[in-house]
Structures are given as structure tokens and as C-alpha cells.
């Protein structure tokens, strides 16, 4: 590979010290990954040293002649060794030393992302084999690191090297890949993420891989949702492209588009306008949607379909973790259209508990055609659930859910519904869910909304 003219110019600016800080970083990254670039820089450096050596030899000979002619300059043209040549030679020697260090000494892996915000149960599997059960704000992420958000109400915000913001949703797994040809590369193994590009016009190209697709963009604001067999991307600003991994089929996406790539898909990959949102949603448990957290139970006398909560450790800084029991479903996996939370909307949960226990209900959101917007929760006291062991129905106005991240959104109204969940804290209450539904306006039933337990 021969460096192109633009890269040759970048290398020359690097060697004489005229390069901007971001250009010098780009050259350093390039030199680390491309032997041909190192060879080119070595050649330039050697030439600069050679020129300096010739000039120095000529100057030495001239001085010797002056001594033999008693300082008579007649017939002699004085050689002047210009300052820039000394500087070029010094820079060239520095570059040669840098090349040697790149080739013969271990390199410190570059930080690719940094944790800027975090909540909930998280885990880091480091490239070096280390495992951390709770990430900290400010933690540096390197190539080979894998993040996991281990609960539905957990999330992580990352700041990438170019200033882009990335939010990893609950119950997701994200791997940081090695940079390649100047691109930031990530792999979303499962779950959801949102990307907001850096403000500067020359943002670093970004590639996000999933088990079924690859999305590449430089300036798009988009959200990506992936499972083991399917990936959906929605571009809200800017543009990008999506490639299906199984056959390499590609499609370009612009603002307002979405596309879905599936391992079982054989039709050409196409972009379509994002569908208009709806204000109703039903869990459709009888279709056995993919569960985010929980496990299916066999039918009983009161319900044919039941999703039971599963245990989960919730880390708390400087304290022992809490034991939760959580049942959760992802709305995007069970609806082909965005679901908007309108003023006056209510969430209806049907289920049962085997022991008296406070139940916490919650949901995650994102801005309509925008980024992650936080989670909302409310608690229901055991006395509001009726007799222990009997089916209950709770009708919860979304206005009564408290924001868990008020700096992102103080109210759920106007946001898109993401995941929906219910959980108990400390004790296993035998929590089961048989139905979840969003209705756009108050439901007229004999059962009233339970009292909010703070």
C-alpha cells in the first residue's frame, strides 16, 4: 500500500511539526497500524538526515578551505546551512526514534471511549481478562473491552474519542473493537444503543456491527436495536448505510429512514420511511415474544400465559448489592411501529404475587426520533394488590411515574415507550405477569388506580 497524496502531506506536516494535535494523533494511529506508512516516514526521515549530512560536510570543507586561504573569500562561495534544515534533521531523527519505538517496544492501547454517566447493574469484561462488576464514571474503555448492562433499568452513557455520545440501553452487551483505517468500531452483541454525533463537522467515521448487520456513518443521529438474528436501525438526522452480514447487501439511509436486516431474510435490503407512531400497545404474551428478563411458566387455572420474574443483583456504590426479581419485555421487539406516550395515557399490568410485597413498575423511553430519554418508575403497596396469591390488575397513569434521570426528561409525555418491567426488591414475592397494555386515555373500570407508595 502506498500512502496517498493527502496522507503524504499529513506525514510531512507531522515530521516538521506543523500538524495540528488531531492530525498528529491521526498520524500516530496510522503509524501504529500500517507498516507501509512507517516505511514511507522512515524514507523521508532518512532523506532529511542525508541532506543535513551533506550540508554539514560542505560547511566543514568550506571552513577548512578558509583556514588554508587565510580567510580570503576570493573565488569561494560561502555555504550557509539554513535553520530549517537543522530542524528537519532533528525532527527526522525524532521520527526515526518514534518508528523504532513503535516496532520494538510494547504500545499502550489507546482510550477509545470514556464512561460519562451510569446507573444500575453493569459489568466490564476487560480485554486483558479482568472482570469488573460495577463500572465507574470516568472509566477508560479500550479495544477488546466488553460492556454489559445487566438489568432492564440500567444504562450507560459513553463519550467517544471524537466527542460523539453513545447510550447503551438496559440488558445490552457492547464490545469495543480495534480501530481500522481511522474508523471507530463497535459491536452491539444484543440490546439497544443511541448515537449522537460530535458537534464538529469532521466527526470520526463510526461502524457498529451486530450479529446480522453493519451500520456505518459519520454524522448520523440514530438508534440501533439488535438481537441474535435481527437488527433494526432508525436514522433521525444525517445519513449512513447498512449492510446485511449474510449476503453483503447494502442500503443507504437518510434522515427519517429505517431498515431491518435479518439472518433469515432473502429479499433485497431496503430503506423505508419510519412509520407513524401509535398510542396503544398490548404485550401479546400468547405469541411468546422474546423476553428481556424473566422466564415462561406453564398455564394454570387463572392464566394460560405467565412471565415469572428472575433474580438479579443490583450494585450500589460502597454497599452490598440489592437482590431484585425482575420481569421485563421490550416494546420494540413486539411492535412494528413506535409507541408514543400521550398525556392521560395509562399502563395496565395484570399478574399475581405469592407473598405480600411492594412491586415496582417501570418503563424506559427515548425521544421521538431522538436519543435515550431515561426511565420512569412507581411503587405499588402490597395492600393495593388485593389478596395474596390471587390475580390482580393495576392501572397506572404515566403521569404518576417518577423520572429516574430528571436531567434527561422530567415527564414521559411525548416520549417513545421502550422497555416495560415490574420487579420486587430483596424478597422473592413470586411475581408473575400475564398481561401488559398501554391505553391512550383513562380506563373506566371498577378497579381504581392503587395508591402510590413512596
Buried (B, 14 or more C-beta within 10 A) or exposed (E): EEBEEEBBEBBBBBBBEEBEEEBBEBBBBBBBBBEEBBBBBBEBBEEBBEBBEEBBEEBEEBEEEBEEEEEEEEEEEEBEBEEEBEBBBBBBBEBBEBBEEBEEEEEEBBBBBBBBBBBBBBBBBEBEEEEBEBBEEEBEBBBBBBBBBBBBBBBBBBBBBBEBBBBBBBBBBBBBBBBEEEBBBBBBBBBBBBBBBBEEEEBBBBBBBBBBBBBBBBBBBBBBBBBEBBBBBBBBBBBBBBBBBEEEBBBEBEBBBBBBBBBEBEEEBEBEEBEEBBBBBEBBBEEEBEBBBBEEEEEEEEBEBBBBBBEBBBBEEEEEEEBBBBBBBBBBBBBEEBBBBBEBBBBBBBBBBEEBBBBBBBBBBBBBBBBBBBBBBBBBBBEBBBEBEEBBBBBBBBBEBBBBBEEBBEBBBBBBBBBBBBBBBEEBBBBBBBBBBBBBEEEEEEEEBBEBBE
